[in-house]
């Protein structure tokens, strides 16, 4: 499939609460809140990831495969009026996200194993997933949920997010009604992940604002963290 997008840089940093408040104060002076957030500046992300019985996506992450992909279905808060199928392509420190909107009925059919509707779907991405459901035997494996606080800066198409309260559905496969039983997926319930995404360059002002003693980049994967338990 011809890729309609371009790769972006993606950097991740686990931070503590003190660094979060310091960085948040600095960044909010120069960056705007994402307009999708509520009045409090947050929204909740729910992502259902697909993998096969051999844990192909998980193993590729663990072994550091240079180029890899993951499929997921995502919705926000508890709102099922906008659901997207997404394919995230990772190439070293670069990433690309392709997406297609699907209806609630299509979402429910996909999670229940009904896939024939996908063959004639107008979205090429939906049709691609149909093929991989068949020959890779992809299936819904886990729901990853977290609270996101996003900021944007137009020069460089910069997006900075603080993700907290990361939770995993563990062994539950009941993703239908948005009432998933989940548990904390990180070692500490207060752990926060800072993510920085940008196109060709990171503006100097944002780079300076992110300078914090002890800030160390790590290859953190929410999917990997949420699959630690099985």
C-alpha positions, 0 to 999 in steps of 0.5 A: 500500500502506498503510504499517503503520509510522512514519517515524524520524529517521536521521542519518549521520556518517563518523568516524575511529578515534579518534572511534569509540573515544571515542564507543563508550566514552561510549555503552556506559556508558548504552546497551545492546548489541543482543541480536542481537549475538554475544559480541564485540558485532558482527554482519555484515550482508549486503544485496542491493539491487535496481535497474533497468537505468536505475539508478532507485534510485541516480539518485534518491539522487544527485539528492536526490529528496525521497521515494524507496524501495529494495528489498533482501534481508538476512541476518546473518553467514552464517546463512540461517535468517532472511532478510528482504525489506525496503523502505526508504522515505526522506523527507528526513531521515526513514526507514521500513523495512517487512520480511517474512521469506522462506525460503531457498528463496524467497530462491534463487528470487528471485535466480534470476529465478523470481517466480511464487511471489510473486503469492500470497505472504501478505506484501503486501510480497512481492506489491508487489515482484513487481509492481515486478519486472514493471513497473519491471524491478527486478533484484538489482544488488549485495551490500553487506556490513559489520560492525555494532556496535549500541547501543539506548536505549529512551527515544525508541527510539534506535539507534546503530550503528557500521558498518565494513569496508563491502564491495561485490560490484562486478560479481558477481551470484552471491549464492546461496551466501554466497561472494561475491567483494567488495572494499572500498567506501570510500576507506579500509578503516578508515572508520567510519559512525556512524548515529543513529536515533530516533523523535520525539525524541533524548534529551538525554543521548544528544545530549550523549554524541554531541558530538564536535569535528569531527563533521559530518553527511553524506548517506552511502549504503552502496548509493551507495558500493558502486555507485561502480564500476558 
